[in-house]
Amino acid sequence: MRPEPVDWDAIYCLIIERTGWTWDYIDGHMDLPRFLALDAHWSRNPPLRDMVQAYLGIKPQTPPSSTRNDQTDLDEFIEMFKAAGGSMA
C-alpha cells in the first residue's frame, strides 16, 4: 500500500494564508523542516482564524477525493470531448 502523495498546493496555501508570503518567497525561503516547525507552533498556538472557526463551530471542508489522473482519465476525456463534437486537430 502506497502512502498518499504530499499535497504541496495545500501546504503552500496554508503558509500563504497564515503568513502573507508569496508563492515565490516560500519557494526561496521555506523547506520541510521549517514548515514542520511552523506547523508545530501553529498547533500549540492556533492562529486567530482557527480559534474563531472553532468558536463558531465551523468545520473544515473535506477536500474532494483525488482522481487517478492517469492515461485512462485522459482517454475518457478525449472520448467525451470528441463525442461532444470537439476535434483533436
Secondary structure, DSSP 8 states (H G I E B T S, - for coil): -------HHHHHHHHHHHH---HHHHHHH--HHHHHHHHHHHHHS--HHHHHHHHHT------------SHHHHHHHHHHHHHTT----
